[in-house]
Amino acid sequence: MSDSLDDARTAELSERLEAVRGRLDAAVAAAGRPTGACALLVVTKYFPADDVRRLLNLGVRSFGESREPEAGRKVAEVLADWTPEDSTDVPVFDMIGTVQSKKARSIARWARAVHSVDRPKVVEALGRAARAALDEGERTARLGVLLQVSLDGDPQRGGVVEADLPALAEQVSSGDSLQLRGLMVIAPLTGERKYWMAESARIHNAFRDRYADAVELSAGMSGDMEEAVAAGSTCVRVGTAIMGDRPLLSQ
Ligand SMILES: *Cc1c(COP(=O)(O)O)cnc(C)c1O
């Protein structure tokens, strides 16, 4: 680790990361699921490249970002001076925020997967962008796609209702540059968390019956990890519990 990053912030991140890993392991065990059944995506949106470097030094390899151009710049900055141990040790960055079609081209340069796909126009833009990135050698694998499900139908919060999932899934699968990986949910703020998570599990199970490769269920954040893991989440997206409160100036 470079000495300049071996500081109080690293100690703080290390402590919170261990606490979250402990919560996640306990939740997976309590749900009777195998160790490692649920991945941890550390959400570093609004935090600087040096925090990503600190987390890399602490062993984190999966990150979530939510906005362009902040994300693209940060990823490029971090990767410029990071040498992986080997090809299996390369950090991955997922896009978890709302996608604007005009940003698709830059997202396709850095994202392993996009968790927040919820409109035909975005599927089309990402498909074209991923094809161009593959052709130009900017990526080697297809761009992963998780369809964001709206549990309560509130259009403000993004996502598609269950009935509209098949049409989007068909659109994703019809090209050769995107790969349908699963579903993403953000639990509504009102109502019982357990109820929403049970709904997520039901919708995901039904979806997977039809699209066997759609194994991922991205569900759970700092406040509802345990309920999400109990409902079968394969990826929790945790920001605040590890990073602390997001800086206000960049909201
Ligand atoms: C910011 C964000 C998170 C992280 O939420 P925390 O409550 O800070 O853990 C997770 N998912 C999405 C889609 C986000 O935008």
The ligand as a Gaussian input file, in Angstrom:
#p B3LYP/6-31G(d) Opt

LIG

0 1
 C      -26.640000       4.980000      -3.681000
 C      -27.248000       3.682000      -4.029000
 C      -27.077000       2.558000      -3.188000
 C      -26.341000       2.615000      -1.856000
 O      -27.251000       2.973000      -0.870000
 P      -26.816000       3.072000       0.666000
 O      -28.092000       3.233000       1.377000
 O      -25.906000       4.254000       0.787000
 O      -26.133000       1.806000       1.020000
 C      -27.618000       1.360000      -3.611000
 N      -28.307000       1.252000      -4.770000
 C      -28.515000       2.309000      -5.585000
 C      -29.282000       2.122000      -6.856000
 C      -27.985000       3.554000      -5.241000
 O      -28.180000       4.588000      -6.061000

